[in-house]
Amino acid sequence: MVRFAEGVKGIIYLILAVSLIIAIVLGQTGVIITLEDIIDNLIIAQAGKVVLAIIAVALLIYGLKNLRVLR
């Protein structure tokens, strides 16, 4: 379960990193994708709620790991 959560967290970090790199290369601040933008786009998409549920479960697992409830 923790590997799954780590993977989802990694994907979220990759999206934010790529967004920041694009913003630096283009020299524009308006192109940075925030977590709020990602969530807004997922809610609009057909399968977005499923993706958000998967992310929520992964973050819950990761939070429990950090609280040392899970190993």
Predicted model as a PDB file, atoms N, CA, C, CB and O in Angstrom, pLDDT in the B-factor column:
MODEL        1                                                                  
ATOM      1  N   MET A   1       0.825  -1.198   0.000  1.00 82.00           N  
ATOM      2  CA  MET A   1       0.000   0.000   0.000  1.00 82.00           C  
ATOM      3  C   MET A   1       0.864   1.254   0.000  1.00 82.00           C  
ATOM      4  CB  MET A   1      -0.936   0.002   1.206  1.00 82.00           C  
ATOM      5  O   MET A   1       0.552   2.243  -0.663  1.00 82.00           O  
ATOM      6  N   VAL A   2       1.953   1.192   0.756  1.00 79.00           N  
ATOM      7  CA  VAL A   2       2.816   2.372   0.843  1.00 79.00           C  
ATOM      8  C   VAL A   2       3.502   2.624  -0.497  1.00 79.00           C  
ATOM      9  CB  VAL A   2       3.868   2.197   1.961  1.00 79.00           C  
ATOM     10  O   VAL A   2       3.679   3.778  -0.888  1.00 79.00           O  
ATOM     11  N   ARG A   3       3.891   1.567  -1.204  1.00 84.00           N  
ATOM     12  CA  ARG A   3       4.499   1.754  -2.532  1.00 84.00           C  
ATOM     13  C   ARG A   3       3.523   2.424  -3.485  1.00 84.00           C  
ATOM     14  CB  ARG A   3       4.958   0.406  -3.115  1.00 84.00           C  
ATOM     15  O   ARG A   3       3.908   3.295  -4.265  1.00 84.00           O  
ATOM     16  N   PHE A   4       2.270   2.022  -3.423  1.00 85.00           N  
ATOM     17  CA  PHE A   4       1.237   2.648  -4.252  1.00 85.00           C  
ATOM     18  C   PHE A   4       1.148   4.134  -3.935  1.00 85.00           C  
ATOM     19  CB  PHE A   4      -0.135   1.965  -4.031  1.00 85.00           C  
ATOM     20  O   PHE A   4       1.118   4.963  -4.845  1.00 85.00           O  
ATOM     21  N   ALA A   5       1.106   4.475  -2.649  1.00 83.00           N  
ATOM     22  CA  ALA A   5       1.003   5.873  -2.236  1.00 83.00           C  
ATOM     23  C   ALA A   5       2.235   6.658  -2.671  1.00 83.00           C  
ATOM     24  CB  ALA A   5       0.821   5.972  -0.716  1.00 83.00           C  
ATOM     25  O   ALA A   5       2.120   7.800  -3.115  1.00 83.00           O  
ATOM     26  N   GLU A   6       3.406   6.052  -2.546  1.00 83.00           N  
ATOM     27  CA  GLU A   6       4.640   6.718  -2.969  1.00 83.00           C  
ATOM     28  C   GLU A   6       4.608   6.973  -4.477  1.00 83.00           C  
ATOM     29  CB  GLU A   6       5.881   5.865  -2.591  1.00 83.00           C  
ATOM     30  O   GLU A   6       5.058   8.023  -4.936  1.00 83.00           O  
ATOM     31  N   GLY A   7       4.087   6.035  -5.240  1.00 85.00           N  
ATOM     32  CA  GLY A   7       3.991   6.204  -6.687  1.00 85.00           C  
ATOM     33  C   GLY A   7       3.082   7.350  -7.078  1.00 85.00           C  
ATOM     34  O   GLY A   7       3.428   8.155  -7.942  1.00 85.00           O  
ATOM     35  N   VAL A   8       1.924   7.428  -6.450  1.00 83.00           N  
ATOM     36  CA  VAL A   8       0.981   8.510  -6.747  1.00 83.00           C  
ATOM     37  C   VAL A   8       1.591   9.853  -6.355  1.00 83.00           C  
ATOM     38  CB  VAL A   8      -0.365   8.289  -6.005  1.00 83.00           C  
ATOM     39  O   VAL A   8       1.470  10.835  -7.087  1.00 83.00           O  
ATOM     40  N   LYS A   9       2.240   9.888  -5.206  1.00 83.00           N  
ATOM     41  CA  LYS A   9       2.887  11.131  -4.771  1.00 83.00           C  
ATOM     42  C   LYS A   9       3.964  11.543  -5.771  1.00 83.00           C  
ATOM     43  CB  LYS A   9       3.501  10.963  -3.357  1.00 83.00           C  
ATOM     44  O   LYS A   9       4.116  12.726  -6.076  1.00 83.00           O  
ATOM     45  N   GLY A  10       4.710  10.564  -6.278  1.00 84.00           N  
ATOM     46  CA  GLY A  10       5.738  10.844  -7.272  1.00 84.00           C  
ATOM     47  C   GLY A  10       5.157  11.435  -8.546  1.00 84.00           C  
ATOM     48  O   GLY A  10       5.730  12.360  -9.120  1.00 84.00           O  
ATOM     49  N   ILE A  11       4.028  10.908  -8.990  1.00 83.00           N  
ATOM     50  CA  ILE A  11       3.371  11.427 -10.192  1.00 83.00           C  
ATOM     51  C   ILE A  11       2.942  12.876  -9.988  1.00 83.00           C  
ATOM     52  CB  ILE A  11       2.153  10.558 -10.560  1.00 83.00           C  
ATOM     53  O   ILE A  11       3.121  13.711 -10.875  1.00 83.00           O  
ATOM     54  N   ILE A  12       2.376  13.173  -8.824  1.00 80.00           N  
ATOM     55  CA  ILE A  12       1.956  14.547  -8.533  1.00 80.00           C  
ATOM     56  C   ILE A  12       3.166  15.477  -8.543  1.00 80.00           C  
ATOM     57  CB  ILE A  12       1.228  14.622  -7.164  1.00 80.00           C  
ATOM     58  O   ILE A  12       3.101  16.574  -9.096  1.00 80.00           O  
ATOM     59  N   TYR A  13       4.273  15.043  -7.932  1.00 81.00           N  
ATOM     60  CA  TYR A  13       5.487  15.859  -7.932  1.00 81.00           C  
ATOM     61  C   TYR A  13       6.027  16.052  -9.343  1.00 81.00           C  
ATOM     62  CB  TYR A  13       6.555  15.221  -7.048  1.00 81.00           C  
ATOM     63  O   TYR A  13       6.502  17.138  -9.674  1.00 81.00           O  
ATOM     64  N   LEU A  14       5.965  15.019 -10.180  1.00 81.00           N  
ATOM     65  CA  LEU A  14       6.426  15.140 -11.563  1.00 81.00           C  
ATOM     66  C   LEU A  14       5.614  16.177 -12.339  1.00 81.00           C  
ATOM     67  CB  LEU A  14       6.346  13.786 -12.264  1.00 81.00           C  
ATOM     68  O   LEU A  14       6.174  16.981 -13.085  1.00 81.00           O  
ATOM     69  N   ILE A  15       4.302  16.155 -12.161  1.00 77.00           N  
ATOM     70  CA  ILE A  15       3.446  17.125 -12.851  1.00 77.00           C  
ATOM     71  C   ILE A  15       3.807  18.544 -12.426  1.00 77.00           C  
ATOM     72  CB  ILE A  15       1.953  16.841 -12.560  1.00 77.00           C  
ATOM     73  O   ILE A  15       3.928  19.438 -13.264  1.00 77.00           O  
ATOM     74  N   LEU A  16       3.979  18.746 -11.127  1.00 75.00           N  
ATOM     75  CA  LEU A  16       4.341  20.080 -10.648  1.00 75.00           C  
ATOM     76  C   LEU A  16       5.729  20.495 -11.131  1.00 75.00           C  
ATOM     77  CB  LEU A  16       4.287  20.124  -9.125  1.00 75.00           C  
ATOM     78  O   LEU A  16       5.941  21.657 -11.478  1.00 75.00           O  
ATOM     79  N   ALA A  17       6.684  19.547 -11.156  1.00 79.00           N  
ATOM     80  CA  ALA A  17       8.045  19.861 -11.599  1.00 79.00           C  
ATOM     81  C   ALA A  17       8.076  20.230 -13.079  1.00 79.00           C  
ATOM     82  CB  ALA A  17       8.977  18.675 -11.338  1.00 79.00           C  
ATOM     83  O   ALA A  17       8.711  21.214 -13.457  1.00 79.00           O  
ATOM     84  N   VAL A  18       7.402  19.456 -13.912  1.00 80.00           N  
ATOM     85  CA  VAL A  18       7.355  19.752 -15.338  1.00 80.00           C  
ATOM     86  C   VAL A  18       6.696  21.105 -15.576  1.00 80.00           C  
ATOM     87  CB  VAL A  18       6.601  18.647 -16.096  1.00 80.00           C  
ATOM     88  O   VAL A  18       7.148  21.875 -16.423  1.00 80.00           O  
ATOM     89  N   SER A  19       5.642  21.396 -14.842  1.00 74.00           N  
ATOM     90  CA  SER A  19       4.974  22.685 -14.962  1.00 74.00           C  
ATOM     91  C   SER A  19       5.914  23.827 -14.609  1.00 74.00           C  
ATOM     92  CB  SER A  19       3.741  22.729 -14.071  1.00 74.00           C  
ATOM     93  O   SER A  19       5.939  24.849 -15.294  1.00 74.00           O  
ATOM     94  N   LEU A  20       6.678  23.660 -13.552  1.00 74.00           N  
ATOM     95  CA  LEU A  20       7.624  24.694 -13.138  1.00 74.00           C  
ATOM     96  C   LEU A  20       8.741  24.857 -14.168  1.00 74.00           C  
ATOM     97  CB  LEU A  20       8.218  24.354 -11.762  1.00 74.00           C  
ATOM     98  O   LEU A  20       9.145  25.981 -14.466  1.00 74.00           O  
ATOM     99  N   ILE A  21       9.244  23.752 -14.715  1.00 76.00           N  
ATOM    100  CA  ILE A  21      10.295  23.828 -15.740  1.00 76.00           C  
ATOM    101  C   ILE A  21       9.781  24.563 -16.977  1.00 76.00           C  
ATOM    102  CB  ILE A  21      10.784  22.409 -16.126  1.00 76.00           C  
ATOM    103  O   ILE A  21      10.488  25.403 -17.534  1.00 76.00           O  
ATOM    104  N   ILE A  22       8.573  24.258 -17.405  1.00 76.00           N  
ATOM    105  CA  ILE A  22       7.985  24.937 -18.566  1.00 76.00           C  
ATOM    106  C   ILE A  22       7.840  26.425 -18.290  1.00 76.00           C  
ATOM    107  CB  ILE A  22       6.613  24.326 -18.923  1.00 76.00           C  
ATOM    108  O   ILE A  22       8.114  27.255 -19.157  1.00 76.00           O  
ATOM    109  N   ALA A  23       7.409  26.760 -17.078  1.00 72.00           N  
ATOM    110  CA  ALA A  23       7.260  28.173 -16.723  1.00 72.00           C  
ATOM    111  C   ALA A  23       8.607  28.893 -16.755  1.00 72.00           C  
ATOM    112  CB  ALA A  23       6.623  28.311 -15.332  1.00 72.00           C  
ATOM    113  O   ALA A  23       8.685  30.042 -17.189  1.00 72.00           O  
ATOM    114  N   ILE A  24       9.661  28.227 -16.301  1.00 72.00           N  
ATOM    115  CA  ILE A  24      10.997  28.833 -16.303  1.00 72.00           C  
ATOM    116  C   ILE A  24      11.490  29.020 -17.737  1.00 72.00           C  
ATOM    117  CB  ILE A  24      11.995  27.959 -15.502  1.00 72.00           C  
ATOM    118  O   ILE A  24      12.024  30.075 -18.079  1.00 72.00           O  
ATOM    119  N   VAL A  25      11.312  27.996 -18.573  1.00 76.00           N  
ATOM    120  CA  VAL A  25      11.776  28.069 -19.958  1.00 76.00           C  
ATOM    121  C   VAL A  25      11.020  29.144 -20.725  1.00 76.00           C  
ATOM    122  CB  VAL A  25      11.613  26.712 -20.651  1.00 76.00           C  
ATOM    123  O   VAL A  25      11.624  29.902 -21.484  1.00 76.00           O  
ATOM    124  N   LEU A  26       9.714  29.217 -20.539  1.00 74.00           N  
ATOM    125  CA  LEU A  26       8.904  30.207 -21.259  1.00 74.00           C  
ATOM    126  C   LEU A  26       8.977  31.591 -20.632  1.00 74.00           C  
ATOM    127  CB  LEU A  26       7.463  29.756 -21.312  1.00 74.00           C  
ATOM    128  O   LEU A  26       8.631  32.583 -21.273  1.00 74.00           O  
ATOM    129  N   GLY A  27       9.423  31.662 -19.388  1.00 71.00           N  
ATOM    130  CA  GLY A  27       9.522  32.954 -18.726  1.00 71.00           C  
ATOM    131  C   GLY A  27       8.184  33.551 -18.348  1.00 71.00           C  
ATOM    132  O   GLY A  27       8.069  34.766 -18.188  1.00 71.00           O  
ATOM    133  N   GLN A  28       7.173  32.716 -18.203  1.00 67.00           N  
ATOM    134  CA  GLN A  28       5.840  33.188 -17.850  1.00 67.00           C  
ATOM    135  C   GLN A  28       5.396  32.514 -16.552  1.00 67.00           C  
ATOM    136  CB  GLN A  28       4.827  32.904 -18.998  1.00 67.00           C  
ATOM    137  O   GLN A  28       5.570  31.308 -16.375  1.00 67.00           O  
ATOM    138  N   THR A  29       4.825  33.303 -15.652  1.00 65.00           N  
ATOM    139  CA  THR A  29       4.360  32.725 -14.397  1.00 65.00           C  
ATOM    140  C   THR A  29       2.969  32.123 -14.519  1.00 65.00           C  
ATOM    141  CB  THR A  29       4.367  33.772 -13.311  1.00 65.00           C  
ATOM    142  O   THR A  29       2.595  31.281 -13.703  1.00 65.00           O  
ATOM    143  N   GLY A  30       2.210  32.522 -15.493  1.00 65.00           N  
ATOM    144  CA  GLY A  30       0.839  32.051 -15.625  1.00 65.00           C  
ATOM    145  C   GLY A  30       0.697  30.628 -16.111  1.00 65.00           C  
ATOM    146  O   GLY A  30      -0.412  30.093 -16.118  1.00 65.00           O  
ATOM    147  N   VAL A  31       1.803  29.988 -16.524  1.00 63.00           N  
ATOM    148  CA  VAL A  31       1.714  28.630 -17.049  1.00 63.00           C  
ATOM    149  C   VAL A  31       1.947  27.572 -15.979  1.00 63.00           C  
ATOM    150  CB  VAL A  31       2.706  28.446 -18.165  1.00 63.00           C  
ATOM    151  O   VAL A  31       1.871  26.380 -16.276  1.00 63.00           O  
ATOM    152  N   ILE A  32       2.227  27.971 -14.759  1.00 68.00           N  
ATOM    153  CA  ILE A  32       2.451  27.004 -13.689  1.00 68.00           C  
ATOM    154  C   ILE A  32       1.130  26.348 -13.318  1.00 68.00           C  
ATOM    155  CB  ILE A  32       3.093  27.681 -12.453  1.00 68.00           C  
ATOM    156  O   ILE A  32       0.144  27.032 -13.042  1.00 68.00           O  
ATOM    157  N   ILE A  33       1.116  25.032 -13.312  1.00 70.00           N  
ATOM    158  CA  ILE A  33      -0.081  24.280 -12.942  1.00 70.00           C  
ATOM    159  C   ILE A  33      -0.012  24.008 -11.440  1.00 70.00           C  
ATOM    160  CB  ILE A  33      -0.199  22.936 -13.765  1.00 70.00           C  
ATOM    161  O   ILE A  33       0.944  23.403 -10.954  1.00 70.00           O  
ATOM    162  N   THR A  34      -1.015  24.454 -10.724  1.00 72.00           N  
ATOM    163  CA  THR A  34      -1.065  24.218  -9.285  1.00 72.00           C  
ATOM    164  C   THR A  34      -1.907  22.982  -9.007  1.00 72.00           C  
ATOM    165  CB  THR A  34      -1.637  25.452  -8.538  1.00 72.00           C  
ATOM    166  O   THR A  34      -2.584  22.466  -9.897  1.00 72.00           O  
ATOM    167  N   LEU A  35      -1.860  22.514  -7.774  1.00 73.00           N  
ATOM    168  CA  LEU A  35      -2.707  21.376  -7.404  1.00 73.00           C  
ATOM    169  C   LEU A  35      -4.184  21.717  -7.577  1.00 73.00           C  
ATOM    170  CB  LEU A  35      -2.431  20.948  -5.952  1.00 73.00           C  
ATOM    171  O   LEU A  35      -4.986  20.851  -7.926  1.00 73.00           O  
ATOM    172  N   GLU A  36      -4.535  22.947  -7.340  1.00 79.00           N  
ATOM    173  CA  GLU A  36      -5.929  23.367  -7.527  1.00 79.00           C  
ATOM    174  C   GLU A  36      -6.337  23.238  -8.995  1.00 79.00           C  
ATOM    175  CB  GLU A  36      -6.127  24.823  -7.044  1.00 79.00           C  
ATOM    176  O   GLU A  36      -7.444  22.790  -9.294  1.00 79.00           O  
ATOM    177  N   ASP A  37      -5.450  23.629  -9.910  1.00 77.00           N  
ATOM    178  CA  ASP A  37      -5.730  23.479 -11.339  1.00 77.00           C  
ATOM    179  C   ASP A  37      -5.896  22.008 -11.716  1.00 77.00           C  
ATOM    180  CB  ASP A  37      -4.607  24.112 -12.173  1.00 77.00           C  
ATOM    181  O   ASP A  37      -6.790  21.647 -12.481  1.00 77.00           O  
ATOM    182  N   ILE A  38      -5.023  21.168 -11.167  1.00 74.00           N  
ATOM    183  CA  ILE A  38      -5.097  19.740 -11.453  1.00 74.00           C  
ATOM    184  C   ILE A  38      -6.432  19.174 -10.978  1.00 74.00           C  
ATOM    185  CB  ILE A  38      -3.927  18.992 -10.785  1.00 74.00           C  
ATOM    186  O   ILE A  38      -7.088  18.426 -11.703  1.00 74.00           O  
ATOM    187  N   ILE A  39      -6.829  19.528  -9.771  1.00 77.00           N  
ATOM    188  CA  ILE A  39      -8.094  19.032  -9.218  1.00 77.00           C  
ATOM    189  C   ILE A  39      -9.283  19.546 -10.025  1.00 77.00           C  
ATOM    190  CB  ILE A  39      -8.238  19.450  -7.745  1.00 77.00           C  
ATOM    191  O   ILE A  39     -10.213  18.793 -10.312  1.00 77.00           O  
ATOM    192  N   ASP A  40      -9.255  20.831 -10.391  1.00 80.00           N  
ATOM    193  CA  ASP A  40     -10.338  21.390 -11.209  1.00 80.00           C  
ATOM    194  C   ASP A  40     -10.471  20.644 -12.531  1.00 80.00           C  
ATOM    195  CB  ASP A  40     -10.094  22.883 -11.472  1.00 80.00           C  
ATOM    196  O   ASP A  40     -11.582  20.331 -12.960  1.00 80.00           O  
ATOM    197  N   ASN A  41      -9.343  20.357 -13.179  1.00 78.00           N  
ATOM    198  CA  ASN A  41      -9.376  19.639 -14.455  1.00 78.00           C  
ATOM    199  C   ASN A  41      -9.853  18.200 -14.284  1.00 78.00           C  
ATOM    200  CB  ASN A  41      -7.996  19.651 -15.100  1.00 78.00           C  
ATOM    201  O   ASN A  41     -10.539  17.670 -15.158  1.00 78.00           O  
ATOM    202  N   LEU A  42      -9.503  17.571 -13.181  1.00 77.00           N  
ATOM    203  CA  LEU A  42      -9.936  16.191 -12.952  1.00 77.00           C  
ATOM    204  C   LEU A  42     -11.429  16.106 -12.659  1.00 77.00           C  
ATOM    205  CB  LEU A  42      -9.151  15.581 -11.800  1.00 77.00           C  
ATOM    206  O   LEU A  42     -12.089  15.151 -13.069  1.00 77.00           O  
ATOM    207  N   ILE A  43     -11.958  17.087 -11.961  1.00 82.00           N  
ATOM    208  CA  ILE A  43     -13.392  17.076 -11.659  1.00 82.00           C  
ATOM    209  C   ILE A  43     -14.210  17.209 -12.940  1.00 82.00           C  
ATOM    210  CB  ILE A  43     -13.749  18.213 -10.678  1.00 82.00           C  
ATOM    211  O   ILE A  43     -15.283  16.620 -13.063  1.00 82.00           O  
ATOM    212  N   ILE A  44     -13.699  17.980 -13.884  1.00 84.00           N  
ATOM    213  CA  ILE A  44     -14.400  18.160 -15.160  1.00 84.00           C  
ATOM    214  C   ILE A  44     -14.388  16.880 -15.983  1.00 84.00           C  
ATOM    215  CB  ILE A  44     -13.766  19.300 -15.961  1.00 84.00           C  
ATOM    216  O   ILE A  44     -15.370  16.569 -16.657  1.00 84.00           O  
ATOM    217  N   ALA A  45     -13.292  16.136 -15.937  1.00 80.00           N  
ATOM    218  CA  ALA A  45     -13.139  14.920 -16.754  1.00 80.00           C  
ATOM    219  C   ALA A  45     -14.112  13.837 -16.302  1.00 80.00           C  
ATOM    220  CB  ALA A  45     -11.691  14.392 -16.675  1.00 80.00           C  
ATOM    221  O   ALA A  45     -14.531  13.799 -15.145  1.00 80.00           O  
ATOM    222  N   GLN A  46     -14.461  12.959 -17.238  1.00 78.00           N  
ATOM    223  CA  GLN A  46     -15.412  11.871 -16.968  1.00 78.00           C  
ATOM    224  C   GLN A  46     -14.923  10.972 -15.831  1.00 78.00           C  
ATOM    225  CB  GLN A  46     -15.637  11.032 -18.237  1.00 78.00           C  
ATOM    226  O   GLN A  46     -15.668  10.687 -14.894  1.00 78.00           O  
ATOM    227  N   ALA A  47     -13.685  10.536 -15.918  1.00 82.00           N  
ATOM    228  CA  ALA A  47     -13.145   9.623 -14.914  1.00 82.00           C  
ATOM    229  C   ALA A  47     -12.383  10.362 -13.819  1.00 82.00           C  
ATOM    230  CB  ALA A  47     -12.235   8.604 -15.574  1.00 82.00           C  
ATOM    231  O   ALA A  47     -11.669   9.745 -13.029  1.00 82.00           O  
ATOM    232  N   GLY A  48     -12.534  11.667 -13.773  1.00 81.00           N  
ATOM    233  CA  GLY A  48     -11.781  12.485 -12.831  1.00 81.00           C  
ATOM    234  C   GLY A  48     -12.046  12.158 -11.375  1.00 81.00           C  
ATOM    235  O   GLY A  48     -11.126  12.181 -10.557  1.00 81.00           O  
ATOM    236  N   LYS A  49     -13.285  11.855 -11.041  1.00 82.00           N  
ATOM    237  CA  LYS A  49     -13.607  11.531  -9.648  1.00 82.00           C  
ATOM    238  C   LYS A  49     -12.928  10.244  -9.203  1.00 82.00           C  
ATOM    239  CB  LYS A  49     -15.119  11.407  -9.466  1.00 82.00           C  
ATOM    240  O   LYS A  49     -12.527  10.115  -8.046  1.00 82.00           O  
ATOM    241  N   VAL A  50     -12.799   9.293 -10.124  1.00 85.00           N  
ATOM    242  CA  VAL A  50     -12.105   8.045  -9.800  1.00 85.00           C  
ATOM    243  C   VAL A  50     -10.626   8.334  -9.548  1.00 85.00           C  
ATOM    244  CB  VAL A  50     -12.274   7.002 -10.944  1.00 85.00           C  
ATOM    245  O   VAL A  50     -10.043   7.821  -8.593  1.00 85.00           O  
ATOM    246  N   VAL A  51     -10.025   9.154 -10.406  1.00 81.00           N  
ATOM    247  CA  VAL A  51      -8.617   9.521 -10.242  1.00 81.00           C  
ATOM    248  C   VAL A  51      -8.415  10.259  -8.928  1.00 81.00           C  
ATOM    249  CB  VAL A  51      -8.138  10.389 -11.423  1.00 81.00           C  
ATOM    250  O   VAL A  51      -7.456   9.992  -8.205  1.00 81.00           O  
ATOM    251  N   LEU A  52      -9.315  11.189  -8.617  1.00 81.00           N  
ATOM    252  CA  LEU A  52      -9.221  11.923  -7.352  1.00 81.00           C  
ATOM    253  C   LEU A  52      -9.380  10.988  -6.157  1.00 81.00           C  
ATOM    254  CB  LEU A  52     -10.282  13.028  -7.297  1.00 81.00           C  
ATOM    255  O   LEU A  52      -8.709  11.165  -5.140  1.00 81.00           O  
ATOM    256  N   ALA A  53     -10.253  10.002  -6.269  1.00 84.00           N  
ATOM    257  CA  ALA A  53     -10.416   9.028  -5.183  1.00 84.00           C  
ATOM    258  C   ALA A  53      -9.137   8.218  -4.993  1.00 84.00           C  
ATOM    259  CB  ALA A  53     -11.605   8.084  -5.473  1.00 84.00           C  
ATOM    260  O   ALA A  53      -8.732   7.952  -3.862  1.00 84.00           O  
ATOM    261  N   ILE A  54      -8.497   7.824  -6.102  1.00 85.00           N  
ATOM    262  CA  ILE A  54      -7.236   7.082  -6.011  1.00 85.00           C  
ATOM    263  C   ILE A  54      -6.169   7.947  -5.347  1.00 85.00           C  
ATOM    264  CB  ILE A  54      -6.764   6.625  -7.416  1.00 85.00           C  
ATOM    265  O   ILE A  54      -5.433   7.470  -4.483  1.00 85.00           O  
ATOM    266  N   ILE A  55      -6.081   9.210  -5.743  1.00 82.00           N  
ATOM    267  CA  ILE A  55      -5.107  10.127  -5.137  1.00 82.00           C  
ATOM    268  C   ILE A  55      -5.396  10.303  -3.656  1.00 82.00           C  
ATOM    269  CB  ILE A  55      -5.126  11.495  -5.849  1.00 82.00           C  
ATOM    270  O   ILE A  55      -4.477  10.307  -2.837  1.00 82.00           O  
ATOM    271  N   ALA A  56      -6.676  10.450  -3.307  1.00 83.00           N  
ATOM    272  CA  ALA A  56      -7.048  10.635  -1.899  1.00 83.00           C  
ATOM    273  C   ALA A  56      -6.662   9.419  -1.061  1.00 83.00           C  
ATOM    274  CB  ALA A  56      -8.557  10.899  -1.775  1.00 83.00           C  
ATOM    275  O   ALA A  56      -6.143   9.565   0.046  1.00 83.00           O  
ATOM    276  N   VAL A  57      -6.914   8.221  -1.585  1.00 87.00           N  
ATOM    277  CA  VAL A  57      -6.542   7.000  -0.857  1.00 87.00           C  
ATOM    278  C   VAL A  57      -5.028   6.916  -0.705  1.00 87.00           C  
ATOM    279  CB  VAL A  57      -7.077   5.743  -1.585  1.00 87.00           C  
ATOM    280  O   VAL A  57      -4.526   6.568   0.364  1.00 87.00           O  
ATOM    281  N   ALA A  58      -4.300   7.237  -1.777  1.00 85.00           N  
ATOM    282  CA  ALA A  58      -2.841   7.196  -1.713  1.00 85.00           C  
ATOM    283  C   ALA A  58      -2.304   8.185  -0.686  1.00 85.00           C  
ATOM    284  CB  ALA A  58      -2.241   7.492  -3.086  1.00 85.00           C  
ATOM    285  O   ALA A  58      -1.399   7.853   0.080  1.00 85.00           O  
ATOM    286  N   LEU A  59      -2.849   9.385  -0.663  1.00 81.00           N  
ATOM    287  CA  LEU A  59      -2.394  10.376   0.310  1.00 81.00           C  
ATOM    288  C   LEU A  59      -2.760   9.967   1.734  1.00 81.00           C  
ATOM    289  CB  LEU A  59      -2.992  11.746  -0.009  1.00 81.00           C  
ATOM    290  O   LEU A  59      -2.011  10.245   2.670  1.00 81.00           O  
ATOM    291  N   LEU A  60      -3.906   9.307   1.904  1.00 84.00           N  
ATOM    292  CA  LEU A  60      -4.288   8.796   3.215  1.00 84.00           C  
ATOM    293  C   LEU A  60      -3.287   7.736   3.687  1.00 84.00           C  
ATOM    294  CB  LEU A  60      -5.716   8.210   3.171  1.00 84.00           C  
ATOM    295  O   LEU A  60      -2.845   7.756   4.836  1.00 84.00           O  
ATOM    296  N   ILE A  61      -2.937   6.814   2.789  1.00 84.00           N  
ATOM    297  CA  ILE A  61      -1.963   5.781   3.124  1.00 84.00           C  
ATOM    298  C   ILE A  61      -0.621   6.412   3.468  1.00 84.00           C  
ATOM    299  CB  ILE A  61      -1.805   4.786   1.963  1.00 84.00           C  
ATOM    300  O   ILE A  61       0.018   6.031   4.449  1.00 84.00           O  
ATOM    301  N   TYR A  62      -0.198   7.371   2.661  1.00 78.00           N  
ATOM    302  CA  TYR A  62       1.075   8.033   2.908  1.00 78.00           C  
ATOM    303  C   TYR A  62       1.051   8.791   4.237  1.00 78.00           C  
ATOM    304  CB  TYR A  62       1.407   8.989   1.759  1.00 78.00           C  
ATOM    305  O   TYR A  62       2.042   8.797   4.967  1.00 78.00           O  
ATOM    306  N   GLY A  63      -0.069   9.423   4.546  1.00 81.00           N  
ATOM    307  CA  GLY A  63      -0.204  10.110   5.837  1.00 81.00           C  
ATOM    308  C   GLY A  63      -0.127   9.146   7.006  1.00 81.00           C  
ATOM    309  O   GLY A  63       0.515   9.439   8.015  1.00 81.00           O  
ATOM    310  N   LEU A  64      -0.780   7.994   6.878  1.00 83.00           N  
ATOM    311  CA  LEU A  64      -0.714   6.979   7.936  1.00 83.00           C  
ATOM    312  C   LEU A  64       0.706   6.443   8.091  1.00 83.00           C  
ATOM    313  CB  LEU A  64      -1.683   5.823   7.634  1.00 83.00           C  
ATOM    314  O   LEU A  64       1.144   6.141   9.202  1.00 83.00           O  
ATOM    315  N   LYS A  65       1.418   6.327   6.981  1.00 80.00           N  
ATOM    316  CA  LYS A  65       2.814   5.879   7.046  1.00 80.00           C  
ATOM    317  C   LYS A  65       3.657   6.894   7.817  1.00 80.00           C  
ATOM    318  CB  LYS A  65       3.392   5.671   5.621  1.00 80.00           C  
ATOM    319  O   LYS A  65       4.466   6.521   8.667  1.00 80.00           O  
ATOM    320  N   ASN A  66       3.461   8.174   7.515  1.00 77.00           N  
ATOM    321  CA  ASN A  66       4.231   9.210   8.200  1.00 77.00           C  
ATOM    322  C   ASN A  66       3.889   9.312   9.675  1.00 77.00           C  
ATOM    323  CB  ASN A  66       4.003  10.542   7.540  1.00 77.00           C  
ATOM    324  O   ASN A  66       4.727   9.726  10.477  1.00 77.00           O  
ATOM    325  N   LEU A  67       2.681   8.942  10.041  1.00 80.00           N  
ATOM    326  CA  LEU A  67       2.296   8.922  11.446  1.00 80.00           C  
ATOM    327  C   LEU A  67       2.721   7.607  12.098  1.00 80.00           C  
ATOM    328  CB  LEU A  67       0.780   9.127  11.593  1.00 80.00           C  
ATOM    329  O   LEU A  67       2.467   7.385  13.282  1.00 80.00           O  
ATOM    330  N   ARG A  68       3.358   6.753  11.334  1.00 78.00           N  
ATOM    331  CA  ARG A  68       3.864   5.460  11.787  1.00 78.00           C  
ATOM    332  C   ARG A  68       2.763   4.495  12.193  1.00 78.00           C  
ATOM    333  CB  ARG A  68       4.799   5.657  12.940  1.00 78.00           C  
ATOM    334  O   ARG A  68       2.978   3.612  13.023  1.00 78.00           O  
ATOM    335  N   VAL A  69       1.580   4.664  11.605  1.00 76.00           N  
ATOM    336  CA  VAL A  69       0.497   3.707  11.794  1.00 76.00           C  
ATOM    337  C   VAL A  69       0.710   2.528  10.846  1.00 76.00           C  
ATOM    338  CB  VAL A  69      -0.891   4.376  11.551  1.00 76.00           C  
ATOM    339  O   VAL A  69       0.398   1.387  11.187  1.00 76.00           O  
ATOM    340  N   LEU A  70       1.238   2.808   9.663  1.00 67.00           N  
ATOM    341  CA  LEU A  70       1.572   1.777   8.670  1.00 67.00           C  
ATOM    342  C   LEU A  70       3.080   1.741   8.494  1.00 67.00           C  
ATOM    343  CB  LEU A  70       0.863   2.049   7.302  1.00 67.00           C  
ATOM    344  O   LEU A  70       3.775   2.717   8.777  1.00 67.00           O  
ATOM    345  N   ARG A  71       3.578   0.600   8.023  1.00 67.00           N  
ATOM    346  CA  ARG A  71       5.028   0.495   7.756  1.00 67.00           C  
ATOM    347  C   ARG A  71       5.287   0.428   6.282  1.00 67.00           C  
ATOM    348  CB  ARG A  71       5.631  -0.735   8.442  1.00 67.00           C  
ATOM    349  O   ARG A  71       6.440   0.337   5.861  1.00 67.00           O  
TER     350      ARG A  71                                                      
ENDMDL                                                                          
END                                                                             
